[in-house]
């Protein structure tokens, strides 16, 4: 039995140490994911809190994941974000605060990098939500396709297809901007 399976079993028995380990291991990544999708520190923190509250509620009911813990937690976070956007239609937020503005000793280089990041952020916002989620998990979080598939509840082939179409759309959007 691997350590993740043991950790899930301990958490299902509501062992405080196991729950703390899960929170410590995954809360930062869920926060980054929420920030990318929501663009607001307070709302992203609320998402993390709600994700783990919902996870604990599921465990208390004797349910929950048997494997792919990270994907399970990200699915909860994704569902919370979806619910958040359904409740209130917020103004468009930046897709990724982690693509921060660059400062450098070379102002021309810094200005060029900042323009590139702004263009990339704007292009990401034009993708479908599914494409944006797959691209974010793959390239910003470094997930494998199997983990993404478990998180978005789609077959690996669909994840690969979303990734392929998303990257093609990004390329088309960025190249169209260059032609203008």
NORZIPE-V23722 format. One record per helix or strand. SS is the DSSP state (a for helix, b for strand). FROM is the first residue (numbers start at 0). LEN is the number of residues. Records with the same first field share a line. If there is no record, write none. Layout:
BEGIN
SS->FROM-LEN / FROM-LEN
END
This chain:
BEGIN
a->2-10 / 15-23 / 40-20 / 68-19 / 106-19 / 128-12 / 144-8 / 155-24
END
